[in-house]
Amino acid sequence: MGKEKKRICPVERAGSLDSRFRRLIQNPAKILKPYIREGMTVMDVGCGPGFFSGELASMVGAQGRVISVDLQDGMLKKLHKKIEGTELKDRIVLHKCKENEIGFAGTIDFALLFYVAHEIPDQQQCFKEIASILKPGGQILIVEPPIHVSKSDFKKTIEITQKYGFRLIESPKIFLSKTAVMQIDKPD
């Protein structure tokens, strides 16, 4: 889980990431409701075509923001096309990251990493960077697929977050997933 090359989901498979069937088994509103409030700034790391970004933007309301982060221009273009001409366009900031750096200058209340942590080449750097921009008491929801991520690899991911001040507060049940809600407790 060091810096070895990780396989990322190709843009050509974006349709499978944002389908009605997926919405039935992994309903974004139901998954995110316990963590998101109006006015928050949230980050969707590895947003892909925006399966969660749109729901996040609805939940944070007009005063909130969603930073939709992806490495691939093609995924960000799909999300842009999806929100163009809607009220969500003003709430979603598309942000292209580098392979080993998110590169966001600001603060966030919450970060979502859904089926993406296993694709990140340098998890140490990623969680260090998220810890640096997360407000005190902020949370991250990490969700990983059981087929691609073993129990021991998921445990290693959680241990990495703990190096940067995160503590496990719950493991919600999400269909076909390993999950962890981590909270950072740092001084204001």
Buried (B, 14 or more C-beta within 10 A) or exposed (E): BEEEEBEBBEBEEBEEBBEEEEEEEBBBEEBBEEBBEEEBBBBBBBBBBBBBBBBBBBBBEEEBBBBBBBBBEBBBBBBBEBBEEEEBEEBBBBBEBEEBEBEBEEEBBBBBBBBBBBBBBBBBBBBBBBBBBBBEEBBBBBBBEEEEBEEEBBEEBBEBBEEBBBEEEEEEEBEEBBBBBBBBEBEE
